[in-house]
Amino acid sequence: MCYRATQTSKAYEYADYYSAQLIDEADLNDQIYYHANGFAHPNLVTIAANEGARQAERMQWGLLPSWGKSLEDAVKQSNNTLNAKSETIFEKPSFKKSILTKRCIVPVNGFFEYKEVDKDKLPYFIHPKEHPYFNLACIYGLFKDPGTGIWHKSFSIVTAPANELMASIHNVKLRQPVIISNEQINAWLNPTTSQEEIKHLMEPCDDTNMAAYRVDRELIKIGNKPEAIAEVPETI
């Protein structure tokens, strides 16, 4: 599954790259993530469609269920919605409405997964070979805080069975995020795209544009620092 990722570009850089309008520019430009931990529910830059135009805005990682009794309750439940499996996304109550019309991408400079070796877990950083970003296929939703009436946007990363490279790293659960090409973005964002086409877009990508290297086994302790994405020898 995908619970840790990076966004080391500025929000305006993502907006420029994807030809998207930057929403709430003052709020968006500052925070970058060398190590975004999904269980901390960071607000990451997303690219979504609004009346045919692309817009870049921050959304909280972990889809907030509409039935949450409070914002606190919804955030707690969103630990279970950091990812959405492509195989069951049309049936699960948390995801089945969003997948039809509320799709976005989260552009990342890379993401982390663990490889199990002799009961040890070794973290790897997976990044693009050629393009600057992976386009992670996501769904999003809106949650109205019963206490304040404020609306909150949140997202889940869609996952699929692992390709060859990812199976060699995420070698127990054999999963990976759904990564779509630049040419597929418009179809993914378009709320009128058919269910059959959505299923096609969620098929696992090959590993042609993917590379990986080992990072420090103390990744979690390092947190959101440049050292999180520093390569280390395989023997450490």
N, C-alpha and C positions, 0 to 999 in steps of 0.2 A: 504494500500500500504506500501511498505518498503522504507523509506527515511533515516533511521538512524540505524547504526550498529556499532559493535565493532570489532577491530582487536588488541587484547592486547598481542599477541605473536609476537616475532621477525620474520622477514621474513624467516630466515634460519630454524626456528622451523617449519613453515608451509612447507617449502621445504622438510625438513627431514621427516615430518609426511606423506606427500603424495609421497615420493620418486621422487621428482622433481628436475631438475637442476635449480639452482638459477641464474637468469640473472641479470647482472649489480649489482653484490654483494655489492659493496661499497655503492651504492645508496639505496639498499633495506633494509639494516640491522637496520637502526636507528628509523624510524618513527613508532610509535604505536598509535592506536586510541581507547580511552575509549568511545568516542562519535564521530563517523564519520557522519557528516551532508551531505547528498547527494547534497543539494543545494549549498554547498561549493565546490563540485566536487573534493573530495580528490582522491589521487592516492592510491588505495588499492592493496594488493597482490592478484593475481589471479593464478589459476592453469589451464593451457591449454595444448593441445597436439601439438607437432611439430615432424612430421614424425614418429609418434608412441611413442615418448618419452614425458614424462611430463616435463613442465617447469614452474617455478614460476617467475612472473614478475609483476611489478606494471602497472595498467591501470587506466585511469581516469573514475570516476563514472559519468555516463550520456553519452549514445552513441552519438557521434558527427555525425550529418547527413552529408552524402557525398556531398550534394548540398549547404552546408554552403558557403557563399561568402568570408568569412575570418575565421580565428580561433576564433576571438572574437564573430562573428556571430554564428558559430557552437556551441560554449560553451553556448551562450545565449539560443539557441534552445534546447540544451541538458537538460535544466530544465524539458522538457516534455518527456524525454526518460530515466529517472532514473529507471523506471520500464517498463516492457513489459508484457501485459496480455497474458496468454497462450491461451485464447480462440480466439484471433485475431492475434496472432503473425505471422501466415503464410500469412496474407493478408495486414498488415500495411506496407507501403513503407519503413518506418524507420527500420523495423525488418525482413522482409520476406527473404532477402538474407542471413543475418547473422544466422538465426535460422537453415538453412540447413547445413552449413558447419563450422561456426565459433561459437562454443560453449565452454564455460569455466565454472569453478566454482569459487566463492569467498568464501574462508573459513572464517567464523566469529565465535567469541566466544559467540555471541548473537546479538540480534537486539531489537529495541524499537518500541512499538506501543502504541497508545492512546485509552483509554476506555472512552466513554462518559457516564457520570452519572449526571442526572439532569442539563443538559446543561453545565456541567463542563467537562474538558478533563484531565484525569489522566494518566500519562505515566507509562508503564510497561516495564520491561526488560525480554525478553524471551531467554532462554538459554538451552543447552542440559542437559539432566539428566545424561547420561553415557559417551558418547563420548566427546572429548574435543572441537569439532567444529561442527557447522552446515555446510553442503555443499550446498551453495546457487547456484541454477542453473542460469546461466547467458549466454548472448550472447555478442559478441564483434565485433568491426569493426575497420577499419583503415581510418584515415582522413589525407589527405595531405594538409598542410598549404599552401595556394596559395602564400603567401608572402615570405615564407622561403624555401619551398620545403620539410620541415621536416614532417615525418609521425608521427601521434599520435594514440595510441591505447586507446580505451574507451569501456565501457561495460554498459549493462542494466541488472537489476535483473528481472528474470521472476517471475510473480505472478500468483496465482490460487485462487479459492474459499477457504475460511477458513475452517479448520477442527474444531472440537468441542471446543478445548481449545482456538484457535485463534478467533473463533466467539464470545466467551465470553469476549474477550478483545477488539478486533477490531470490535466492536459490531454495527457499522453503515455501513461501506463499506464492511465488511465481506470478507476481503482479507488476504492473507499471501504470503510470498515468497515461491517459489517451493524449497523444500529441498529434495535432493536425498541421498540415502544411499551410503556408501563406496563401496558396491558391484555394484552400478549402475554408478559409476564415469566413468569407461572406455567407456561404451556405450554412455554416454552423451558427452564425449570429442571426440569420434571417428567421423570424418567428413563424414564417409560413412554410418552411422546409418540411417535407413529408416525413412521416415516421420511418419509412423504409430508407430514405436518404440519411436520416439521423443515425440509424443503425449502421449504415455503411461508413459514415464518418467516424464512428466509434471503434472501428476495427483497428487492431494493434498496428502501429507503424513498424516498418523494418528498422534496422539499426544503422543504416547507411550514414545518417547525420548525427550519430551518437558516439561519444567517447566517455571514458570514466577513469578515475584514479583514486587511490586510497587517501583518506584524510585521517586526522588524529582520532584515536579511539575515544578521547575525552571530548568528543564533539558537543555533547549536551552541556558539559561543564563550561566549555569555551563560550557558548552562547553566541550572541550577535556581534562577533568580532571578525576582522579579516582572516585571523588564524583558522577560522572554521573551514575555509575553502583552500587552505594551503596543502599542497601535495606532500605526502610522507612516503618513505620507502615501504614496500610491501612487507618487509620483515618486522616492522615496528608493531 
